[in-house]
Amino acid sequence: MNTDERGTKRFSVVARTRMAVALVVAGCLALVGLAVTGQAATPERLEFVQVGHWVYNDAAQSAFHVDGSTNRVDARADVPGANGSQVAQGDGSGYVVERNRITEFDKATLSVAESLPPPAPETPFVMEIAGGPYLVYRNAGQIVRLGDPAATVPAGGPLSRPVATTDGTVWAHRVDNGAICDLPKGAAVMTCPAQLPPGHGGGLTLVGDRPVVLDTTGDSLHRVGPDGLGEALPLGIKLSPSAQVANSAVGDRLAIADPERNQLHLIDISGLDQDHPSAKPISVELTKGSRFNGPLSSSNVVAMVDETRGEVLTYDADGKLKSTAKVPGQGTPPRLAKGEDNRIYVDSSDGSHVLVVNGDDGTVVDVDVDKAANTQTAGAPSADPEPSGEQPAPPQRQEAPPNTQQAPPPVAKATPPGAPRKVSASSGDGSIKVSWSPAADNGARITAYRVTWTGGSTRVDGSSRGTTISGLTNGTPYVVTVIAENSAGIGAGASAKAVIPGPANRPAGAPAVTANATADGKVSVSWTQPDLRGGTLVHYLVSVTGKGQRTVSATSAEFTGVTGTATVTVRAVTKFGSGATLNGATGSRKVTVPVPSDPPTITITGVRVGTGLIVDVTANGKGAPATCQAEFNGARSASKACSGATSLPINNVVYFGAITVTATIKTSGGTGTDSWTGVPSAGGGAPGGGGAPGGSLIWLGPIAMVGLRRRKEKELL
């Protein structure tokens, strides 16, 4: 490209930039005019949706802005940072976030402003929302607001992944005590209006811009309100403790990833606020052996990152795979981020590429940031060329202020460690075996772990990943908590689910059974998971009197054709390691099928010729099991179960002319009858009715039939 072409292209870019600014200014003046003339209300403070996404490129040591609508890099800011840094953006500033430093830059001039120390040397969770951005240091339990007013708010303990409503309220879940807390826009103190039951794990999400908590222990969803948790919506599936819920719903479905079981579930949430049954969950199989990050949702799409394969996967609300795309780059796994523009951004670990996920249809576009870094310089847009006709000088690379650019990164002071991760416990005979994954050291080596339970505690070396607690009372539930220590102090604790010590290979306890019956003989059974006594659930054995036994994986079943009073039994089948299965204690419930109050009805719809007569009826048992029978001249059909259209054959009878036939229906609610007089129709039997094939018929009158009977009796004498 020659000098004239470069000048023309640059002039075109500047002209477009100035035109865009002019349009914005004109729009603002119009709004001001409306406000002055009283034609429109003046907002206290305008909130702008942040468009696009910033990413930090390790090779260029710069932050780049990706416009998701055009899938292009349109801005660059040279900011010092460590490899793998994140970038957060607010209304007027951007922030390059490292483990040991937060560097602010001006989004208008793209120049460095100042550097701040973080509250903990860990990688925070970034939230770009109204009043923010926010950096959530989950292990340290600290929330940093970089917006106005800036603040660092202690949460009091380690946090799961937070969510935020459109009014700028941050919602967080304390993993150590189950508290559900909120931080309104501009506030400096958190309040905690709700709490999960002790020992229950979970996570937060949004449904209709309202917070909802997933209880992974109770396998249910609850609204969060000023009065605590709302009514439970059962999920219909069993989750592992490590299950992760998406940030928001996609239509009437909420995505929950269960990496331990290699499944992505899409739960119907239409019944969360309404009293009606929900549709069955949709389950999608994920690649076995892979590690996953996510799920993360937009308006119509769910995205997940397969960290093992380096791929981003997108699904619609029905669980249909929309796209699969490789994430280029080297180093740590890619990062998922939700933009305020309804797009999902996937950053490669080195910032060399950004994959833009369309939030409406799930398509993925790869933006090559490295390529843009080789052609784009930093700084604000250039001014118009001088009218003298001289060619403008090539754009100069804007350097950060010397003091900030060259100063060595400050080292954050060590803080108490984070909470241990993946704390689990299993029971033994008078003992409990507990294990955990390392806690974040937050700048100082972990020297020890404290393990506490009701009535005791112990202390193990900082390199330990588990221990066995002995001398416990069999049959007594214990909640075990693990706390990390370093030179800066004692960190937050994390607890395992309550366990009950007991002899090895003990059968499971008895489930609590609920059963309901309707007049049509349908019995619906549900039950709670019993104490598995340290074993692994294989399935349940469920039976109802007269209906045999079923093998069921869920916690509900349905039986039909039940009559009278029946007994429902449920047993949990468990297994210890590779040993044989054990049948647990029996939970039972008696149920009585209600007797209908109305007697049944029967209507004869026709009489046909077969090997004898075929009586067609419509039977209505009024919700109860019914039997029907037809009769002609003393001859009867077999009694048979009937409902709706039914055929009743009367075999080995003859007749002449018009005849009269009766039909009877019986149920526990009473008896009904109907009669029919006429000439039976010949041939054309209904399917399954046994109608006679076409041909001649000889009809004998009743008198001849009586004569034949008397003659036969004499021969016998």
Residue, then its C-alpha position, 0 to 999 in steps of 0.5 A: m500500500n502506498t503513502d496516498e492509499r494509507g492516508t486515504k484509508r486513515f482519513s476514512v477511519v477518522a471520518r467514520t469515527r468523527m461521524a459516530v461521535a457526532l451522532v452520539v452528541a446529537g442524540c445526547l443533545a436531543l435527550v437534553g432538549l426533551a428533558v429541558t422542555g419537559q417532554a421526557a424524564t431525566p434519569e439520575r444516571l445513564e447506564f450503558v451496556q458494555v459492548g464487546h469484550w477485552v482480552y489480554n494478549d501475552a505476546a503483545q503485552s497489550a489489552f485488545h477490544v473485540d467487537g462481537s457484532t463485527n468479530r473484529v479487533d477495534a482497539r488496543a491499549d499497551v498495559p503491563g501485565a503478567n501472562g494469563s491476565q484477565v481484562a475487566q471493563g467499566d463505563g470509562s475504564g478498563y482493568v488488567v487483572e493479575r494475581n498480584r496487581i490490578t492496572e487501570f487504563d482509560k478507555a477513551t485515551l487507551s493510556v495507563a492510569e494507575s495500579l492497585p494491589p488486590p486483596a488476595p493473590e488469586t485469580p478472581f471471577v470477573m463480573e461486568i455489570a451495572g455499577g461495576p466491574y466487580l472482581v470476586y476473590r472466591n477463596a478469600g471471600q472478598i468482593v472488589r468493586l472497581g466502579d464508583p464508589a470503589a470498595t472491597v467488601p468481605a463476604g465472610g467466607p469462601l464463595s461459589r460462582p456469583v451471579a448479578t441481577t440487572d439492577g447491579t445486585v451481586w448475589a453470592h453463596r457461602v460454601d462454608n455455611g450455606a448462606i445466600c447473600d446479596l450486595p446491592k449496587g453501591a453498597a459496602v455491606m452484604t446481607c444474607p436473607a437465606q441459607l441452605p440446610p447444614g451440610h448442603g452444597g449448591g450454587l446460584t443462578l438467575v431465572g427471570d432476573r431473580p436469584v435461584v439456588l440449586d441445592t445439589t444435596g437435596d436435588s432441588l431448586h429454590r427461589v431466594g427472597p426476603d423471607g429465605l428460600g422458597e418452595a423446592l422444585p425437585l429436579g427429577i435427577k440425582l446430582s453429584p456434589s460437584a455439579q455446576v449450574a449455569n448463570s441463567a436460564v435458557g427459555d424454560r430450561l436451566a443447564i446443570a453440568d455434572p462432570e462426575r457423571n459426564q452429563l449436561h442436564l437441561i431442567d424444566i423450570s416452568g413449574l418454579d412459580q406455578d403449581h403444575p408438573s414440570a417436563k422431564p429433564i433432558s440429559v446430554e452425554l458429555t465426553k468421558g474423561s474430559r474436564f469441563n468449564g461451564p455451563l454458561s448461558s445466553s438468551n438461547v444458547v448454553a456453552m461449555v468448554d472441554e478443557t481436555r480437548g480444547e473445544v467450545l461446545t454450544y447447545d440449544a434449550d433442547g440439548k441439541l449440539k449447535s457447534t463445536a470449535k477448537v480454541p487455539g492457544q497454548g498454556t492453561p485452559p480457555r476462559l468463558a465470559k458472558g458479555e453484556d451484549n448477549r454474546i459468550y466470549v471464549d479466551s485462549s489462555d494466552g489471549s491469542h484468540v477469542l471465540v465469539v459465540n452468538g447468543d441467539d443461534g450458537t454459531v462460533v467465530d474465531v477472532d485472531v488477536d495475534k494477527a491484529a496485534n501485528t498490524q494495530t498500534a495503541g492509542a486514541p484515534s488520530a485527528d483529521p489530516e492538515p489541509s496543507g496537503e502534507q501526508p500525515a505522519p504514521p501513528q505513533r505507539q503510545e507508551a505508558p507513563p514511565n513510572t508505571q511502565q517500568a515499575p516492578p509489579p508489587v508483591a501482595k501481602a500473604t493472606p490466610p488460605g482459602a477453603p479446601r476444595k472437594v471435601s468428602a467423607s465416608s463412614g467406617d466402623g466407629s470411624i470416618k475417612v475424610s479427604w480434600s483437595p488443596a486450598a489456595d495458599n494465598g501467597a504463603r505455604i500451607t503449613a497444616y490442615r485442621v479437621t474438626w467434628t462434633g466432640g473433637s478435632t485433629r491437625v495434620d501436615g499441610s501436604s496431607r490430602g486426607t485422614t481417618i478419624s477414629g473412636l466415633t460412635n456408630g449410628t451418630p451423624y457427624v459433620v466434618t470440617v477442614i480448615a487450612e493454615n498458613s503463616a498469615g492465619i487460619g482460612a475458611g472451613a469447608s464441610a463434607k456431607a453428614v456421615i454416620p459411622g457403622p460396621a462395614n458393608r452395612p445394608a442401607g436404611a429404610p426409605a420414607v415412602t409416600a403412595n397415592a391411589t386413584a379410583d382407576g387403580k393407578v398408584s403413584v409411589s415416591w420415596t426419599q433416599p435413605d442412609l446408604r451407610g457408606g455404600t454406593l447406591v445401585h438401584y431401588l427394588v419397588s413392589v406393590t401387592g399383586k404387581g410384582q417387583r421392579t428395578v428403579s433408578a429414580t425415586s418414584a414409580e407408577f403402577t396400574g391395575v391395583t385393586g383394594t388395599a395394597t402394600v407398597t415396599v421400597r428397598a435400596v440396593t447398595k454396593f461397597g467397592s467391588g463387593a456383592t450388592l446388599n438389599g437395604a431395609t424395607g420402607s413400606r406404605k399401605v394404600t387403598v384404591p378408592v371405591p367410586s360412588d357412581p354405579p357403572t353404565i353399559t350400552i349395547t351398540g349392536v349385535r352381530v352373527g359369529t359362531g353364535l352371537i357377538v354383542d358389541v357394548t360401550a362400557n364405563g366403569k366410572g373410574a373403577p375396574a369393570t367386568c361385563q357379560a352378555e345374555f340371550n335366551g339363557a345362554r351367557s358370554a364369558s365374563k371379561a374385563c371391559s372398558g370403552a368399546t368391548s365385544l362379548p361373544i355368546n357361542n353355540v346359540v341359534y335364533f330366528g327373527a328378532i331377538t332380545v339380548t341383555a348386557t351387564i357391567k359390574t364394578s365395586g361401585g355397583t351394577g349396570t344393565d342394558s337390553w337390545t331387541g332386533v335382528p342381528s346383522a350378518g357377517g362383517g365381524a369386527p376385528g377380534g370379534g370372531g365374526a362369521p365369514g361370508g356364506s349362507l346361514i340357516w336360522l332355526g327358531p326357538i321351537a325347533m331348538v326346544g324340540l332338538r333338546r327334548r329329543k337328545e334328552k330321550e336318547l340319553l334315557 
